[in-house]
Amino acid sequence: MVKQGIDILILDHHIIDELNPYATVINCMDGHYPNNTLSGAGVVYKFIKEYDKKHNIKYADKYLDLLALGCIADIVDLRNYETRFLTQQGIEHFAKHNEFLHELIIKQAYSLQGKVTIKGIGWYIAPLLNAVVRVGETEDRINVFRALIGEQENIEYQPRRKKKTDPKPPVEIQSLQQSMVRNCISLKGKQDRIVKKSVEDLNKKIKSNKLDKDRILIVDVTEELDNNFTGLVANKLSEYYKRPSILLRKKANKKEKDNKEDKKEILYGGSCRNYRLFPIVSFKDFLNELGTFNYTAGHSEAFGFEIKEENVSITKQKVNKILEKVKIEDVYKVDYEIPVGRLKNKHVEQVGKWQDLWGNQLDEPLFAITDIYISTDKIKLIGSKKNLIKFEANNIIFVKKYVNEEIYNSMILKKSKGLNKKRAGRVKLDIVGKFVVNTWEDKGYPQIEIVDFNVVEDNEVLF
């Protein structure tokens, strides 16, 4: 509804909790437009498109790549036909009109494997810009915005020595866009280090106070965590403890009149994050039904809140009672189960060739591959950082990325304690995995990317 005489125009996509009497609000959640899955970037694109029609110009489509970036970064539902079509159009024209995005693609070419996809943007492009907002100074944010809108400036850059004994490299002249891409990567590294340290510190607090005994993790982080990292750390803790997390942050005291005396009311805000494998469909709805929160605001699985101090313990009691029979373990919903003996590479290829489609609630299919009997000496821990498990069964390659020696030892049943540290001779593996096609030098290689596994020792006697 347009209100005359109001100078402020708000384009938004969040759920409308109340009418704003001070502005005209254009929002895909208002019920008037049939697609409520567009992000803020999508709402802005549609607004510019209508402006183009009114003034007989064509500017909107130049910004389709920004629409794609915004929709993917905000994890909107790409099962909607219009949102997926517009996002795909943006991917096909990604960085065509934007020098800064073009430089990001060049810098992340190895991780992107030479092509722009939904998952690629979500994993390797959007987090760099997110880091600028969370970690960067005001100057960093301004300069990245300047780079994004195409301003030009030459900036001197002094490359580092590879070794202390090497001569000092010559100064390079970089464009504003190249310089800000380098800055984005540096800030992402800084953010990762801060988050890692914060998680380590909070783990000590959680374990010393036995907070992990509760069915949902509820932690006061007022003194331990910077506000900018609350959501990121909540995600990490949810993954680590395999349950939803609520990170509390004390807000400013509010005074209330009670029997003509000043009474301080302590309120908490913070961030809530669901765990992707936990049996709560909507974490936000679950908490609202408890009746203990002043409000919750945001997406169904990632949102902010306000709660009174006295209601925190009540919330904990209610949650533990409701979820007392829930096991804290990973439960995967797989699309198909098949013994490895019946699986062929052509089956992996048939699914893997569509891997560019997955992302943003169009989930990649999961498969349970069972009855993998294998000698442990054929299971290898490889890579310069020893962070990749690889083996072959029934002529099919299996890989598990980003591992460590502890995960490898658990797969080969090697004991880490006691006098006997031998590995098992043979094991039986049941695997939850994804079918992918790994491309190398323009040739595709089907393989199964291991998500999780169960392993037992195979004591069968072979003759």
N, C-alpha and C positions, 0 to 999 in steps of 0.2 A: 504494500500500500504506500503510495507516494504522498508525503505530507508537504504542502506548499509552505514556502518561507523558511525552510530548514537548509542550512548551508553545508551540513556535514553529510557525506555519502559513505556508507559502510558496505563493502563487498565482503561477504563472509560465507563460511560453510559449516560452522559449528552448530550444534543443536541450539535452537532458540529457547532459552529458559524464561525470558520475559521480554515484553515489548520495550523498545528504546524510544522514549518520547523526544529525544534530542537529535535524532538523525533519521534519515531515510535508509532503511536496511534492505539490501538485495541479497537474498540467501536462498540457496537451492534446497534448504530444509523447510521452507515456509509452506510447502504443500501445493504451491501453484505450478511448479515446474515438475514434470514427471521423472526427472533424474536427480536423486538426492545424494549421489555418490561422488560428485565433482569436488575436488579440493578447492581451496581459496584461489589457487592459480587457475583452475578450470572456470570458476565463477567470473574471474576477471576477464578471461579469454572470451566467454560468452557475452560479457558486457561490451568489450571492444568490438566484437563481431556485429552487435546491434548498432554500435556507433558507426561502424563502416557502412552499414546499410543506409543509415539515416543521412550520411554525408557523402555517399557514393565514392568511398575510398577503400583501399585494401591494405590494412596494416596488421590485422589480427593474426593471420596465418604465419607471419614472420616470427611469432612468439609461441608457436606450437611446441617447440623444444622445451621452453620454460614451463608450459602446461604439463608436458610429460614428466619433467623433472619434479614439479610440485606434486603431481598426483602420485608418483612412485614414492617420493620421499615421505609423503604423508600417509602412505600405506592405505590409500582408498581402495574400495572394492572394484577390481578390474574385471569382474564378471558382468558388469553392466555393459551393454552393447555400445552405447554412445561414449562412455568414459574410456572403454578399451580402444574404440576406433580412433578417438582423438589422441589418446596416448600413443598408439601405434603410429599415427601420422607424425607425431612429434619425434618419435624415435627414428623414423625413416628420414626425417629432415634435421636430425640432431646436429647442432653446431653449424648448420648451413649459413646462418646469418649472425652467429655470435662467436667472436674471436676467443673470448675467455673460455667458453665451453669447449671450443676446438682445442685449446691448449691443455685443458683437463683430459680430454680424450687421448691426446698424444702422450701425456705423462703417465696415464693409467693403461696404456695399450697392452702391456704384458698381462695385467690382471684381467682386463676385458677380453683377452684372447682375440684381439683384432676386430671385435664387433660390438655394437651398442645394443644392449638388451634390457629388459625390465630388471632382471636380477643384477646385471652389471651396473646399472645406474644406482640401484638400491644399495649395493654393497661397496662400490668403489668411487662413485661421484658424489651422491648426496651427503654421505658422512663427512666429506671434506668441508663442505659448506656449513654443515651443522657444527663442526668444530670451531669455525671462525666465530659463530654466534656465541658459543658457550665459553670459549677460552680466550678469544681474541680481545684486544683492546678496542676502544672506539675507533681509533685510526685504522686498525686492521679491517674492521667492518666497512668503514667508509671506502677504503681503497679497493676492497673486493667488489663493492657495489659499483664503484667507478669503472673497474675492469669489466664488470658484467654489462654495463650500459654502453661500453665501447669507447670510453675516453682514452686518449693516447698520451703516453709519457715514456721516455727512455729512462731506465734506472740502472745505475752501476751495481754490479754484483761481483763480490770477491769469492771465487770458489775456494773450498778448503783443500788443504793438502791431503792426499791419500795416506801418506806416511809423514811422520815428523821430519824425516831426513830429506823429503822431496823438496825441490825449490817451490817457492810461492807461485801459484798459477797466475796468469795474467788476468786483469779485470775484464769482465764481460759486460756488454751492454744488452740489457733485456728490455722487452716491452713491458708495459704495466701488467698486461695479461700474463705473461710468462712469470714475472716476479710474484704476482699474487697467487698463481698456482703453486709455486714453490713455498710460499708462505702458508697456504692452506695445508699442504702436506706436513709442514713443520708443526703447525698448531694441532693437527690430528694426532701426531706423535706425542705431543705434550699432553693432550687430553687423555690418550690411552694410558700414559704413565700415571696421571692423577687418579683416574678411575681404578686402575690396578692397585695402587697404594691404598685408596679409600676402601676398596673391597677387603683387602688384607686386614686393615685396622678394624673394620666392622665385624669381620669374621671372629676376631679375638673377643670382641664385646658379646657377640651372639653366643659363642660357645661358653664363655665364662659365666654368663647369666642364664644359660640353658634356654635361650629363646627359640632354639631350633626344635624344642619339644612340642611347640604349638603347631597346630595344623596349618595356620597361615603365619608367615613371618611378620611380626610387628616390632619395629625398632625405632627408638627415638634417636635421630641423627643430628639434633640441633647443634651439638658441640663438635661433632666429628666431620661434617660434610658440608661443602659449599653448595649453596642453593642451585647453582647451575648444573650440578651433576646428580641431583636427586633421582631423576628418571633413569639415567644411564646406569647408576649403581643399583637401583631397584631391579632393573632387568637382569643384571649380572647375578645378584643374590637369588633371584627367582630361579635362574638356571642352575645355580650351584646347589640350592636346597630343594629343588624340584617341587616348589609350591609357590602360590601367590605371595607377594610381599607388599607391606604397607610401611613406608618410611615416614615417620612423624617429624615435624619441625615446629617448634614452639613459636606462636605468633605473639604480637604485641598484646599486652594485657588490656582487657576491656573492663570498664567500671560500670557496675550496676547499682541502682538504689534498692536497698533491701532493709526494711525497718529503719529507714532514715540513716543507715550506716553504709559507708562505701565498702563494696565487696569486689575483690578482684576475681575475674573469671579467666582462667587459663584456657586458651584455645590452641589447637594444633592444626596446621595445614600439612601439605606434603604431597607425595606421589604414591599411587597404587599401580602395580603391574601384575597381570595374571601370568601363570606359567602355561605355556602352550600345550603341555601334555597333562594338565590337571583337569579333573572332571567337573569344572565349573564353566558353563557355556558363556555367561556374561558376568564378569567379576563385579562390574558396577551395579547391575541389578541385584546381585547376591548381597552386596553390602547395604544397598538401599532398603532391602527387605528386613534388615536387622533393626531398623528404626533408631540407630544410635548416632548417625552422622547428621550434622546440620545441613550439609549438602555434598553432592559429588558432581563434578563437572568435567566433561571431556569424552573421550571415546570409551567403548565398553570394556576394553581390556587395559587401557592406559589413561589415567585420569587423575585430577587433583581432587581435593576434598577439604572439609573443615569439620572438626570434631571437638567436643568439650573434653577436658582432661579426665573428668570422672567417668566418661563413657568409653575410654580406651580399655580399661580392665573389663567392663561389661561386654564390649565387643569381643575381646579375647575369649571370655567365658562362653558366649553364645556360639562363636565360631568353632571352638573345640568340641562343644556338645553336638552341633549339627554335623560336623565332619569327623566324629570320633571313629567311625568305621572305615574311613577312607584310607587306603594304603598310600604311603608316600613312595611312589615308584613310577617309572616311566611306562605308560601304556600306549602303544602305537596302534592306530587304526590303519591297517594295510589294505591296499586295493586288490591284492592277489597273493596267494601263497603257492609256492611251487618247489618241489625237491630239486636240488641242483642237477641231478641226473637227467631231468626232463628239460632243463633250460638250455637254450642255444643262443649264440651270438646274434642271430637274426632277430630274436625276440627283444634283445636289449636295444638293437638298432631301431626297431619299429617304434619304441617309446622314446628313446634318446634323441631321435631326430627332431622332436617337438620341444626340446628343452628351453628354447627361447620364449615359449609361451607362458611359462610358469611365473607366478609371483602375485603378490597382493590379493590373497584369498582365492586365487585359482591355484590350488596347491599342487605341487609336483607329486605324481603318483608314488606310493611307497609299496615295496614288495618284500614279502618274507621268503627268503631262500633258505631251505632247510636241508638237513642231512648232508652237510659238508664234512666228510671225513678226510683228514689231511695230516701228514707228518709235520711236526712243528718246525723242522729244519727247512721247510719250504715256505714258511711265513717269514718275510724279511722286513727289517726296519731299515729304511734307506733314506737317502737325501743328505745333503751337506750338513743339515741341522738335525738329522735323524728324527724326522717328524712325519714320516710317511710309511704306513704299513702296506705291503703289497704281496699278493700271492695269486696263484692260478689254480682253478678247480674246474674240471670238465671243459678245458680249453677256454675258460672265461676268466678275465682279469678282475680281481677284486682289489680295491684300494680304500684306505681310510686316511684322510688328511688331518693335519694339525694335531698329531698325537705326541706323546712323550714315552719314555721308556716304561713308565708305570702301566700305561694302557697296553703297550706291547707285551709286557710280562704277564698281564692278566689274560691276554689272548692265547699265549703259549703255556699258560699255567705254570709259570716259573715263580717259585716262592722267594719272597724278599726277606724273610726272617728265618731264623733257626740255622742249624748247621747244614741241612740239606737244601741247597739252592738250585737243584737241577730242574730243568723244564720237563714237561710231559713229553713222551715220545710221539704220541698221536692224540689228536683232539677231534671232537665233533662240534661243529659250529652251526648255529642257526642265526641268520643275519637279517636285519631290516636294512634295506638299501634302496638307492635310486638308480635307475637305468640312465646312463649318460653316454655321449659320444665325445671323446676327447680328440680334439683336432691338433695335428702336428704336421707342419709343412704341407698344408692343404689336403691332408689325408685323415679320415676319421677312424678312430679306434674305439669300439664299444667296450665299456667296462661298467662294473657295478661299484658305486660309491657307497661305502658302508656308513650307515647312520648309527647303528648300535648292534650289539651281538650278545648272544648267550654261548657259553663254552663249557663243555664237560670233557673229562678225560675219556678217550676211547681205549678200553681195555680188551677189545676183541683180539684174539690170537689169530695171526695170519700165517698161512702155510704156503 
